[in-house]
Amino acid sequence: MPPNHRMAATEWALLALLSLLWGGSFFFAKVAVATLPPLTVVLARVGLAALALALYLRWRGTPWPRDRAVWRAFVGMGLLNNLIPFALMFWGQTVLSSALASVLNATTPVFSLLVAHVLTADEKLAVHKVVGIALGVAGVAVLVGVEAVSQADPAILPILACLGAALSYGFASVFGRRFKRLGIDPVVGAFGQTAATSLMTVPLVLAVAAPWHSAWPDAPTWAALVGLALLSTALAYVLFFQLLATVGAINTSLVTLLIPVSAILLGSVFLGERLTGPQIGGMLLIGAGLLAIDGRILARHRVRA
């Protein structure tokens, strides 16, 4: 798919819906971690999503892969793209607002570019990408600085956890390139990584979270878990892979700019969260960095000039 593909109205609508689903994951997680340990929420998210995707593949008549190399790839992707970032992000949200967590998560493309520059031979940094990274780092510095001076008990560790999640996503973006070489169907890949993550998370939950000591979840918590798994994971994956196939990776990556907006709106409406002026400034710097990394606005300006 060429990078200059002009998206139709229906494709923009799907992109907006995807941003709402992934932005909603921060809202659902904030509700769930209020009553459940973060690792338990991780297991619920990937376990229910894997079940839903397995039923979808069965309905579609697609067999599960049996090759060991494919399942090793699922384990690696499940670790980098699910277990590590979900655990870090959910733990961070026990302190941080869903809005701030979503803004920190928006630094993922910055880390993806840095990891790809170091580990690959064909995705090196260009000038506009370096500018974008600098703006993104400045935005994060503003956010971290605000938290450090505005609280008696600074939330530095939760912020670093969310940034660690973004870094893990960056490694996952490079690791995931092997899925194309292995010829893995995107939805099969989504099922495989959530299933592998579920298997890895079960012993961790039993050893660390001790779910038998937790109170039985109430109705809002169950609703948040179902929304997190079925809407923000299973359905979101299906929409994501559909957009990748129709509008390409560059256009699909624009969802990164929209996710914080969705998360902030949901947090404001349903959780009563508010962003301060400096936090909004940090978010705008990160957004400007992502636009610079994308490069299309600069390219259009050059064409007009």
Phi, psi and omega in degrees: 000122181295146185292340182264020178302127179273120185283140176281170181300321180294325179289322174297323179295319178295322178296318178295320178296319178297319178296325178292319180294315180284326173296325178295338181298328179288323176294311181299318182295320180299322178291316186291318184286354175291335182234347182234150176297148182306318181295326177295321177295320177302312182297317179298318181297307185283327181293311179294323178295317179298319178297315180297317180292325177297318177294322178296317179294323178294318178297324180280348180079023181265122181287155176285146177289150180238352182290134182295323180298323179294317181288331172295322176295322178298319180296314179297316180290323178296324179290313186279327187260347183232292191299306183294307183293322179297315181298315181294317183293316181294321177296318178300325182284354172291343179243314185278156174288158178297327180295311182294321178299321180291325178294316178296323178295334180291353175279000182308313179300328178297311179294323179300317179295317181295316180295316180297322180298321183281321191259349181239162180260347187244007179228066181271161184286138171255171184300313182296331178286323176297317176300316179298318178297318180298317178295319179296317178296320177298319178298317178295320179299320178297315181297313181297318179298320179298314181294325184292327184258352186259356182232144174294327177244089187305143182265043184294315182298314176299323177295316178296326177297316179294322176292325175297324176296317178297320177297319178298319175300324178298315176296323180296324181296326177281315180300323184292347179299335181288341179299322179293319179296325180280353179071034183275127175299135185305317181289325174297320177298320178297316178296313184300316183288325177288324177293316179297320179296320179301315181295324179287330187278331183306307180296329178294318179296316181295324184277326189251313189278337181045068186299336180291346177270350182274149176291152178297131184301143176276179185300315178299323179293316177299318179298320179295319179295317179295317178297319180297317184280310187278320183272307187278353180238294185295303181296320180299319177300315181300314178296319181300313181290329176295316178294320177303320182286330187259326184240354176090168185291322184293312179297319181296328181295345177298342179301333180301326180286335186268334184302312179299325179298313179297315181295319180295317179296316180294317179296324180289318184285315189258336183247358179067024181280148177225139175266141176280168179302310178299324178295320176297321177299317177298320178296320180294322176297317178297317178298318178296322177297318179294322177295320178295319178298318179299318171082351186288325179295318178296319180296318179294322179297320179295320180296317181292325180289000000 
